[in-house]
Amino acid sequence: MSDWDFLHEMRDLGYSPDEIADAAGSGAAPWEWAYIEKQEIKSEWEQLKNLRDTGQISREEFKKRKSQLFS
């Protein structure tokens, strides 16, 4: 089974050619985006905590970035 089989699955599920082309360009199926976004936020949160813990940003900057990240 190929990494790109999801494109055939999308066709079978009735996605439009434009939606399939977008998925081919991104390398991800539409139903994977929620998980990808969650993982990106998790990674950004870990980086932000690291900046705070190492003193690279102030407490106020941490709070500002935290509210932007989770808004």
N, C-alpha and C positions, 0 to 999 in steps of 0.2 A: 504494500500500500504506500502510495506516494504522499509526500508532505502537502501536495497540492490537490489531493482528492476532495478537499472541502469545496473546491470550485465546482466540481461535478455535482456534489451534494447540494450546493446553492442553486444550481440550475434545476435540479430535480425538485427542490422546494419552492420553485417559482420566483426566484430573485431575477431582477432585470439584468440585461447585459451590462448596463452601466454599473450596477451594484457589484456584479461579478468582477468587472474590470477594476473597480476600486479595491475590492478584496485582493485581487491578484497583485495590485500595486503596493498594497500595504503588507501583504503576506499573512493576513489574519482574517478569519471569518467574522461576520457581524456579531455572532453570539459570544465571541471571545473578548470583545472590547471591554466589557464590564470588569472581567478578571484582570486584563492588562492595565486598565486605569487604576484599579485597586492596588496592584503591585507597584505601579509608578508612585502613587501617593505614599505607600509604605516606605519605599526607598527614599523619597524626598524627606519624609518624617525622620527617618534614621539619620540622614545627612544633617538635617536641622538640629537634632539633638546633639550630634557630634560637635557641631559648631558651637553650641551653647556650652557643652561640657568641657571643651578645650579653651574656652574664653575668647573665641574668635569673633563672637558677636555679643552684644550687650543683652541683658535681660529684656529690655524694652524691644529691641530688634527681634529677639526670639518670639516674644508675644505677638508682634506685628506679623511676622512671617507665618506663625502658627495659625493666626486667624485667617490669613490669605489662603493658606493651604487647605484648611477645612471649611472654607465658605462656599 
